[in-house]
Amino acid sequence: MRVLKSMSTRIVCALAALMLPLGAEAHGFGRLYNLPVPFWLYAWAATAALVLSFLLVAFFASAPKAASPPSTRDISHAGWVRALRRLLPALKLFSVLLLLLCIATALFGNRDPFRNFSMTFFWVVFLLGVTYLTALVGDFYAVLNPWRVMTDALGRVVRGYARGRVPYRASWGDWPALLLYLTFIWFELFGLGRPVPLAKLLLAYSALNIVGVWLVGSAAWFRHCEFFAVFLRLVGLMAPLDYRRGAAGERGSLHLRMPFAGLVQQRPESLGTVLFALAMLSTTAFDGLRATQSWVYLFWSDPTGLVTALAGARPVAVYASLRSWYLGWETFWLITSPFLYLAAYLACIALAKCLTRSPRPVRELALDFGFTLLPIAFVYHLTHYATLMLTQGLKIVSLASDPFGWGWNLFGTATLLKAPILPSMGLVWHAQVGLILFGHIASVYVAHLVALRVWPTRRSALLSQLPMLALMVLFTVAGLWIIAQPLTTESMR
């Protein structure tokens, strides 16, 4: 998904990019694109659209409608749902086989990352395709999770295995998932970007799931610790389909609801869940920021003189010895970014409490609005990585016929869709702008519905949302600025 190249290649490309002009240009496929109008005009237009949407929502959204729970319809007995239920055993087996194939091809397949089945399948088809499909059809990963399928099978063989040995404390919340998520993002950004390290990662993560279920039990592990499950569960809150797991021995159910209704229906269980949602946003923004000339300039040109003072020479002159420093610098900001976003979010919540003189504690208000930023996090993800589905993801059709790169043609597709589809740069930029704006408008709408439920009067609800509106305007302008910057590297995205 994100860039997976060696640090040496990154820094060399970054240093070369410092010599390029710093005009506003958009993310592309290895070439720069001049904006059709000045960036400030986009920023003002986006801000005006957000403010206008806020006023429209404030005018049309009613307190009684917001107070009532969003309606859902149980469609568990629909014909197509029953057909899917009959296919579930085969689909679960298929998910495990795909995981095993991904590991096998990473170990024994083509060493070229662009021609290796595991790299395209895991980083593009799974991480991107499943994420975007989940936003459309709901959290189907909760049923087809290959690690859950394996541990459930192990639990049927080993008596008492899935019950756990240590009671999972409520205070732990989703903090284990957040820790694993940040660790995974670090590997994604700074790993070697080769098939064999990916195989080792998947093997280690499989072992971790097996041990984790044995330690705290299947229910707690896949609810709070398995970070793919937590990530996709949060994405699934925006979907019009809501899958609800049944209790022990009972069948789950499928419900139809309005898009984004899950963000109003449910509430984060802890601040750890809120921080996980903010990490989904901050890590994507950080990944976009670190590929810009402005970010690289901040360290290697050393405008503050701090790095020069510590290293005893200009950073560019001692590039080789400072590579580990730069890795530490970027690691620090990656880990810090969710907490910086949390600080900004809590400041807005505290200001909303002061404006409305609400007796409700800041922590409770932060939990009330914890899911309202998820649409922003999702569209950031979409704008940064969706084009990879066209440039690399379609190659899975040819790779499926020859997964190991041994000259096979199992399904007759080995020569199909091998060339990437490159949309015009203007189309990419305007689609990114539109998606970012849509995500922020959706967040404004959801936040106002939550406010109407939390505050007793329409005036208080409106006042409470002014700080959040300012925060969303800030996120919008920052997001547009990041995607408008010149990139320093070419990458698989």
C-alpha positions as CSV (number, residue, x, y, z in Angstrom):
1,M,0.0,0.0,0.0
2,R,2.4,2.7,1.2
3,V,5.9,3.1,-0.1
4,L,8.1,0.0,0.6
5,K,11.5,0.9,-0.5
6,S,14.9,1.0,1.2
7,M,15.8,4.1,3.2
8,S,18.8,4.7,1.0
9,T,16.6,5.0,-2.1
10,R,14.2,7.3,-0.2
11,I,16.8,9.7,1.0
12,V,18.7,10.0,-2.3
13,C,15.4,10.7,-4.1
14,A,14.4,13.2,-1.4
15,L,17.7,15.1,-1.7
16,A,17.4,15.3,-5.4
17,A,13.8,16.5,-5.1
18,L,15.0,19.5,-2.9
19,M,16.3,21.1,-6.1
20,L,12.9,21.1,-7.6
21,P,10.6,24.2,-7.5
22,L,8.2,24.3,-4.5
23,G,5.1,25.2,-6.5
24,A,1.7,23.6,-5.7
25,E,1.5,20.3,-7.5
26,A,-0.6,17.1,-6.8
27,H,0.2,13.5,-6.1
28,G,0.7,11.6,-9.2
29,F,2.4,8.6,-10.7
30,G,6.0,9.7,-10.8
31,R,5.4,13.1,-12.5
32,L,4.3,16.5,-11.3
33,Y,1.0,18.2,-12.0
34,N,0.4,22.0,-11.8
35,L,-2.9,22.9,-10.2
36,P,-5.4,24.4,-12.7
37,V,-6.1,27.3,-10.2
38,P,-4.1,28.6,-7.2
39,F,-4.2,26.4,-4.1
40,W,-5.6,29.2,-1.9
41,L,-8.7,29.2,-4.1
42,Y,-9.3,25.5,-3.5
43,A,-8.8,26.0,0.2
44,W,-11.3,28.9,0.4
45,A,-13.8,27.1,-1.8
46,A,-13.6,24.0,0.4
47,T,-13.9,26.1,3.5
48,A,-17.0,27.8,2.2
49,A,-18.6,24.5,1.2
50,L,-18.0,23.1,4.7
51,V,-19.5,26.2,6.4
52,L,-22.5,26.1,4.0
53,S,-23.1,22.4,4.6
54,F,-22.8,23.1,8.4
55,L,-25.5,25.8,8.1
56,L,-27.8,23.6,6.0
57,V,-27.4,20.6,8.4
58,A,-28.1,22.9,11.3
59,F,-31.2,24.3,9.6
60,F,-32.7,21.0,8.4
61,A,-31.7,18.4,11.0
62,S,-34.2,18.2,13.8
63,A,-33.7,17.2,17.4
64,P,-36.5,14.6,17.5
65,K,-35.2,12.8,14.4
66,A,-31.7,12.8,15.8
67,A,-32.8,11.6,19.2
68,S,-34.5,8.6,17.7
69,P,-32.3,5.6,16.8
70,P,-31.7,5.2,13.1
71,S,-34.1,2.6,11.7
72,T,-32.7,-0.7,10.5
73,R,-34.3,-3.7,8.7
74,D,-33.3,-7.3,9.4
75,I,-32.6,-8.9,6.0
76,S,-31.1,-12.1,7.4
77,H,-33.9,-14.2,5.8
78,A,-33.5,-12.7,2.3
79,G,-32.8,-15.3,-0.4
80,W,-29.4,-14.0,-1.4
81,V,-28.3,-13.8,2.3
82,R,-29.4,-17.5,2.8
83,A,-27.3,-18.4,-0.3
84,L,-24.3,-16.6,1.1
85,R,-24.7,-18.4,4.4
86,R,-24.6,-21.7,2.6
87,L,-21.3,-20.6,1.0
88,L,-19.7,-19.5,4.2
89,P,-17.7,-22.7,4.9
90,A,-16.2,-22.6,1.5
91,L,-15.5,-18.8,1.7
92,K,-13.8,-19.3,5.1
93,L,-11.6,-22.0,3.8
94,F,-10.8,-19.9,0.8
95,S,-9.7,-17.0,3.0
96,V,-7.3,-19.3,4.9
97,L,-5.9,-20.7,1.6
98,L,-5.3,-17.2,0.3
99,L,-3.3,-16.4,3.5
100,L,-1.2,-19.5,3.0
101,L,-0.7,-18.7,-0.7
102,C,0.4,-15.2,0.2
103,I,3.0,-16.6,2.6
104,A,4.2,-19.3,0.2
105,T,4.5,-16.9,-2.8
106,A,6.3,-14.4,-0.6
107,L,8.9,-17.1,0.3
108,F,9.3,-18.9,-3.0
109,G,7.8,-16.6,-5.7
110,N,9.3,-14.0,-7.9
111,R,11.6,-11.6,-6.0
112,D,10.4,-8.6,-8.0
113,P,7.8,-6.9,-5.7
114,F,5.7,-5.7,-8.6
115,R,5.6,-9.3,-10.0
116,N,5.1,-11.1,-6.8
117,F,1.6,-12.3,-6.0
118,S,1.9,-11.7,-2.2
119,M,2.9,-8.1,-2.6
120,T,0.0,-7.1,-4.8
121,F,-2.5,-9.3,-3.1
122,F,-1.7,-8.3,0.5
123,W,-0.8,-4.6,0.1
124,V,-3.3,-3.7,-2.6
125,V,-6.2,-6.3,-2.9
126,F,-6.4,-7.0,0.9
127,L,-5.5,-3.7,2.5
128,L,-7.1,-1.5,0.0
129,G,-9.8,-3.5,-1.7
130,V,-11.2,-5.1,1.5
131,T,-11.2,-1.7,3.2
132,Y,-13.2,0.0,0.4
133,L,-15.5,-3.0,0.0
134,T,-16.2,-2.9,3.7
135,A,-17.3,0.7,3.5
136,L,-19.9,-0.4,0.9
137,V,-21.1,-3.8,2.2
138,G,-20.2,-3.9,5.9
139,D,-17.7,-5.8,8.0
140,F,-17.6,-9.1,6.2
141,Y,-14.1,-9.6,7.5
142,A,-15.6,-10.3,10.9
143,V,-16.8,-13.6,9.4
144,L,-14.0,-14.4,6.9
145,N,-11.0,-13.3,9.1
146,P,-8.5,-16.1,8.2
147,W,-6.8,-15.9,11.7
148,R,-10.2,-16.3,13.4
149,V,-11.1,-19.2,11.1
150,M,-7.8,-20.9,12.0
151,T,-8.1,-20.3,15.8
152,D,-11.8,-21.4,15.7
153,A,-10.7,-24.6,14.1
154,L,-8.0,-25.0,16.7
155,G,-10.5,-24.4,19.4
156,R,-12.7,-27.3,18.1
157,V,-9.7,-29.6,18.4
158,V,-8.1,-28.4,21.6
159,R,-10.6,-28.2,24.4
160,G,-10.7,-24.9,26.2
161,Y,-8.2,-23.2,23.9
162,A,-10.4,-20.3,22.8
163,R,-11.7,-19.5,26.3
164,G,-8.4,-17.8,27.3
165,R,-6.3,-17.9,30.4
166,V,-6.3,-14.2,31.5
167,P,-9.5,-12.2,31.9
168,Y,-9.5,-9.2,29.6
169,R,-9.8,-6.0,31.6
170,A,-12.1,-3.3,30.4
171,S,-9.4,-0.7,31.0
172,W,-7.3,-2.3,28.3
173,G,-9.9,-1.4,25.6
174,D,-8.4,-1.2,22.1
175,W,-4.9,-0.2,23.2
176,P,-3.4,-3.5,22.1
177,A,-4.9,-3.1,18.6
178,L,-3.5,0.5,18.5
179,L,0.0,-0.7,19.4
180,L,-0.1,-3.4,16.8
181,Y,-1.5,-1.0,14.2
182,L,1.3,1.6,14.7
183,T,3.9,-1.2,14.6
184,F,2.4,-2.5,11.3
185,I,2.4,1.0,9.8
186,W,6.0,1.4,10.8
187,F,6.8,-1.8,8.9
188,E,4.7,-0.7,6.0
189,L,6.6,2.7,5.8
190,F,10.1,1.7,6.7
191,G,10.3,-2.1,6.0
192,L,12.3,-3.4,3.1
193,G,9.4,-3.7,0.8
194,R,10.3,-7.2,-0.3
195,P,8.4,-10.4,-0.4
196,V,10.4,-12.3,2.2
197,P,10.0,-9.7,5.0
198,L,6.3,-9.8,4.2
199,A,6.2,-13.6,4.7
200,K,8.0,-13.2,8.0
201,L,5.5,-10.6,9.1
202,L,2.5,-12.8,8.2
203,L,4.0,-15.8,9.9
204,A,4.8,-13.8,13.1
205,Y,1.3,-12.2,13.1
206,S,-0.3,-15.7,12.6
207,A,1.7,-17.0,15.6
208,L,0.7,-13.9,17.6
209,N,-3.0,-14.5,16.9
210,I,-2.7,-18.2,18.0
211,V,-1.0,-17.2,21.2
212,G,-3.3,-14.2,21.8
213,V,-6.5,-16.3,21.6
214,W,-5.0,-18.8,24.0
215,L,-4.1,-16.0,26.4
216,V,-7.2,-13.8,26.5
217,G,-9.8,-15.8,24.6
218,S,-11.2,-15.5,21.0
219,A,-13.9,-13.0,21.8
220,A,-11.6,-10.5,23.5
221,W,-8.7,-10.9,21.1
222,F,-10.7,-10.3,17.9
223,R,-12.7,-7.5,19.5
224,H,-9.8,-5.5,21.0
225,C,-6.4,-6.8,19.9
226,E,-6.4,-8.0,16.3
227,F,-5.9,-4.7,14.6
228,F,-7.3,-5.6,11.2
229,A,-10.5,-6.6,12.9
230,V,-10.7,-3.3,14.8
231,F,-9.8,-1.3,11.7
232,L,-12.4,-2.9,9.5
233,R,-15.0,-2.8,12.2
234,L,-14.7,0.9,12.4
235,V,-14.8,1.3,8.6
236,G,-17.9,-1.0,8.6
237,L,-19.7,1.5,10.7
238,M,-20.1,3.7,7.6
239,A,-21.6,0.9,5.5
240,P,-25.4,0.4,4.8
241,L,-25.1,-3.2,5.8
242,D,-24.6,-4.1,9.5
243,Y,-23.5,-7.7,10.4
244,R,-24.1,-8.6,14.0
245,R,-22.4,-11.7,15.4
246,G,-24.7,-14.0,17.4
247,A,-24.0,-15.1,20.9
248,A,-22.3,-18.4,21.5
249,G,-24.0,-21.1,19.5
250,E,-26.4,-18.6,17.9
251,R,-26.5,-17.4,14.2
252,G,-25.5,-13.9,13.4
253,S,-27.9,-11.4,11.7
254,L,-27.6,-8.9,8.8
255,H,-29.4,-5.5,8.9
256,L,-29.9,-2.8,6.3
257,R,-29.5,0.8,7.5
258,M,-28.8,4.3,6.1
259,P,-25.1,5.0,5.2
260,F,-23.1,6.4,8.2
261,A,-25.9,5.4,10.6
262,G,-23.5,3.2,12.5
263,L,-21.5,6.2,13.5
264,V,-24.6,7.6,15.3
265,Q,-25.9,4.2,16.5
266,Q,-22.6,3.2,18.3
267,R,-20.2,4.9,20.6
268,P,-16.5,4.2,21.3
269,E,-16.0,2.0,24.4
270,S,-12.9,3.9,25.5
271,L,-10.4,6.6,24.6
272,G,-8.2,3.9,23.1
273,T,-10.9,3.4,20.5
274,V,-11.0,7.1,19.8
275,L,-7.2,7.2,19.5
276,F,-7.3,4.3,17.1
277,A,-9.8,6.2,14.9
278,L,-7.6,9.2,15.0
279,A,-4.5,7.1,14.2
280,M,-6.3,5.9,11.0
281,L,-6.4,9.6,10.0
282,S,-3.0,10.8,11.3
283,T,-0.9,7.9,9.9
284,T,-2.4,8.4,6.4
285,A,-1.8,12.2,6.6
286,F,1.8,11.5,7.9
287,D,2.4,9.1,5.0
288,G,1.4,11.8,2.6
289,L,3.3,14.5,4.4
290,R,6.6,12.6,4.6
291,A,6.7,12.1,0.8
292,T,6.6,15.9,0.2
293,Q,9.6,18.2,-0.4
294,S,8.6,20.4,2.5
295,W,8.9,17.6,5.0
296,V,12.3,16.4,3.6
297,Y,13.5,20.0,3.6
298,L,12.7,20.3,7.3
299,F,15.3,17.7,8.3
300,W,18.0,17.7,5.6
301,S,18.2,21.4,4.9
302,D,18.0,22.0,8.7
303,P,16.5,25.5,8.7
304,T,16.7,25.6,12.6
305,G,20.4,24.6,12.7
306,L,19.6,22.0,15.4
307,V,20.7,18.9,13.4
308,T,23.9,20.7,12.3
309,A,24.7,21.5,15.9
310,L,24.2,17.9,17.0
311,A,26.0,16.3,14.0
312,G,28.8,18.8,13.8
313,A,28.3,19.3,10.1
314,R,25.5,20.1,7.6
315,P,23.1,17.1,7.3
316,V,23.7,16.7,3.6
317,A,27.5,16.5,4.1
318,V,27.1,13.6,6.6
319,Y,24.2,11.9,4.9
320,A,25.3,8.3,5.5
321,S,25.7,8.7,9.2
322,L,22.4,10.5,9.6
323,R,20.3,7.9,7.9
324,S,19.5,6.3,11.3
325,W,18.7,9.7,12.7
326,Y,16.2,10.4,10.0
327,L,14.6,7.0,10.6
328,G,14.3,7.9,14.3
329,W,12.9,11.3,13.4
330,E,10.2,9.9,11.2
331,T,9.4,7.1,13.7
332,F,9.0,9.7,16.4
333,W,6.5,11.7,14.4
334,L,4.6,8.6,13.2
335,I,4.1,7.5,16.8
336,T,3.3,11.0,18.0
337,S,0.9,11.9,15.3
338,P,-2.2,10.2,16.8
339,F,-1.6,11.9,20.1
340,L,-1.3,15.3,18.4
341,Y,-4.6,14.8,16.7
342,L,-6.1,13.6,20.0
343,A,-4.9,16.8,21.7
344,A,-6.5,19.0,19.0
345,Y,-9.7,16.9,19.2
346,L,-9.9,17.1,23.0
347,A,-9.2,20.9,22.9
348,C,-12.2,21.3,20.6
349,I,-14.3,19.1,22.8
350,A,-13.3,21.2,25.9
351,L,-14.1,24.4,24.1
352,A,-17.5,23.0,23.1
353,K,-18.1,22.2,26.8
354,C,-17.2,25.7,27.8
355,L,-19.3,27.4,25.1
356,T,-22.4,25.3,26.1
357,R,-21.6,25.2,29.9
358,S,-22.4,21.5,29.7
359,P,-22.0,19.5,33.0
360,R,-21.0,16.5,31.0
361,P,-17.3,15.5,31.5
362,V,-14.9,16.1,28.6
363,R,-14.1,12.4,28.5
364,E,-17.7,11.5,28.0
365,L,-18.1,14.2,25.3
366,A,-15.0,12.9,23.6
367,L,-16.5,9.4,23.5
368,D,-19.8,10.8,22.2
369,F,-18.2,12.3,19.2
370,G,-15.4,9.7,18.8
371,F,-16.7,8.2,15.6
372,T,-17.6,11.5,13.8
373,L,-14.1,11.8,12.3
374,L,-14.2,8.4,10.7
375,P,-15.5,9.6,7.3
376,I,-12.6,12.0,7.1
377,A,-10.1,9.2,7.9
378,F,-11.7,7.0,5.2
379,V,-11.6,9.6,2.5
380,Y,-8.0,10.5,3.4
381,H,-7.2,6.8,2.9
382,L,-9.1,6.7,-0.3
383,T,-7.5,9.8,-1.8
384,H,-4.0,8.7,-1.0
385,Y,-4.1,5.1,-2.1
386,A,-7.1,4.4,-4.4
387,T,-5.2,5.0,-7.6
388,L,-3.0,2.0,-6.6
389,M,-5.9,-0.2,-7.4
390,L,-5.6,0.9,-11.0
391,T,-1.8,1.1,-11.3
392,Q,-1.0,-2.2,-9.5
393,G,-4.1,-3.9,-8.2
394,L,-5.4,-5.0,-11.6
395,K,-2.3,-7.0,-12.1
396,I,-3.7,-9.5,-9.6
397,V,-5.7,-10.9,-12.6
398,S,-2.5,-12.0,-14.4
399,L,-0.6,-12.9,-11.1
400,A,-3.4,-15.3,-10.1
401,S,-2.6,-17.5,-13.1
402,D,1.1,-17.5,-12.3
403,P,1.4,-16.7,-8.5
404,F,5.0,-18.0,-8.1
405,G,6.3,-16.4,-11.4
406,W,7.2,-19.9,-12.7
407,G,5.6,-19.4,-16.2
408,W,2.2,-20.9,-15.3
409,N,-1.1,-19.9,-16.9
410,L,-3.6,-21.7,-14.6
411,F,-6.7,-19.7,-15.5
412,G,-5.6,-18.3,-18.9
413,T,-5.2,-14.8,-17.6
414,A,-1.4,-14.6,-17.3
415,T,-1.2,-11.9,-20.1
416,L,-4.3,-9.9,-19.0
417,L,-4.3,-6.4,-17.4
418,K,-0.5,-6.4,-16.9
419,A,-0.3,-2.7,-18.0
420,P,-1.4,-0.1,-15.4
421,I,-4.3,2.2,-16.0
422,L,-3.1,5.8,-15.5
423,P,-5.9,8.3,-15.1
424,S,-5.3,11.9,-16.1
425,M,-3.6,14.0,-13.4
426,G,-6.5,16.6,-13.6
427,L,-9.0,13.8,-12.9
428,V,-7.0,12.5,-10.0
429,W,-6.6,15.9,-8.4
430,H,-10.3,16.9,-8.7
431,A,-11.4,13.5,-7.5
432,Q,-9.2,13.8,-4.4
433,V,-10.6,17.3,-3.7
434,G,-14.1,16.1,-4.1
435,L,-13.6,13.1,-1.9
436,I,-11.9,15.1,0.9
437,L,-14.8,17.6,0.8
438,F,-17.4,14.8,0.8
439,G,-15.8,13.1,3.8
440,H,-15.7,16.4,5.8
441,I,-19.3,17.2,5.0
442,A,-20.3,13.7,6.1
443,S,-18.5,14.2,9.4
444,V,-20.2,17.6,9.9
445,Y,-23.6,15.9,9.4
446,V,-22.9,13.0,11.7
447,A,-21.4,15.3,14.4
448,H,-24.5,17.5,14.3
449,L,-26.8,14.6,14.7
450,V,-24.8,13.4,17.7
451,A,-24.8,17.0,19.1
452,L,-28.6,17.1,18.9
453,R,-28.8,14.0,21.0
454,V,-26.2,15.1,23.6
455,W,-27.4,18.7,24.2
456,P,-30.9,19.6,25.3
457,T,-31.5,22.6,22.9
458,R,-30.9,23.2,19.3
459,R,-28.9,26.4,20.1
460,S,-26.5,24.5,22.4
461,A,-26.0,21.8,19.8
462,L,-25.2,24.5,17.2
463,L,-22.8,26.2,19.6
464,S,-21.0,23.0,20.4
465,Q,-20.2,22.3,16.8
466,L,-18.4,25.5,16.1
467,P,-15.1,24.2,17.5
468,M,-15.5,20.9,15.6
469,L,-16.3,22.9,12.4
470,A,-13.1,24.8,12.9
471,L,-11.2,21.5,13.4
472,M,-12.7,20.0,10.2
473,V,-11.8,23.1,8.2
474,L,-8.2,22.8,9.5
475,F,-8.2,19.1,8.5
476,T,-9.6,19.9,5.1
477,V,-7.1,22.6,4.3
478,A,-4.2,20.5,5.6
479,G,-5.4,17.5,3.6
480,L,-5.6,19.6,0.4
481,W,-2.2,21.1,1.1
482,I,-0.6,17.7,1.5
483,I,-2.0,16.3,-1.8
484,A,-1.0,19.5,-3.6
485,Q,2.7,19.2,-2.7
486,P,5.4,17.8,-5.0
487,L,6.4,14.3,-4.2
488,T,9.9,13.3,-3.5
489,T,9.8,9.6,-4.6
490,E,8.1,7.4,-7.0
491,S,6.3,4.5,-5.4
492,M,3.9,1.6,-5.7
493,R,0.8,3.7,-5.0
